[in-house]
Amino acid sequence: MRTLRILAVLIFLCLSVVARPAIAGDVTVDRVVAAQFSFGYFIAVVVAHGTADLVNAQLSVNGTAIVADNVREYVIDPEKNLTAWTIVKYAHEVVTPGDVLTATVSDIELGGNEKSVPCGPGYVQLRQTVFCR
C-alpha cells in the first residue's frame, strides 16, 4: 500500500509540471492517468485548471459512473486554480483493456469539461492489469 501511495505521488508530481495557464471562462482537464492493479486496487490521477475554483472531479468508464471509495484534492496553484485529484476504488476490473475512461471536472460557476483516455494492458512487473492514459 505504501508503494502505491508513493507511485501516486510521483505521477501527481510529474503531471503537475505540464499544466498550462487557464483561458477565460474555461475548465481544462490537462491529464488523466489511471491504473488497475491485480490485487483489487484502482487509482486515477486527474489534473485540471480553470478561471474559477474547481470543485469536483468524477470518473466514468464507457459512460458508467465510478463510485469512488476515496477522493483527495490537491490545490497545486491557487492563483491559476490548478488542482489535482487522486481517486481510489477498491475493486477488481473497474477498467479493462479496451475501455474508455472519462474524467469530468466542474467549477463553482457550474462550468465544466471532460477528457477521455483509452485503457490498455498494464505493466506486469508492477502488477498492473490495465493502464489508462
Summary of the structure (lengths in Angstrom):
residues: 133
radius of gyration: 14.2
end to end distance: 21.9
largest distance: 43.2
contacts: 417
relative contact order: 0.25
helix: 16%
strand: 53%
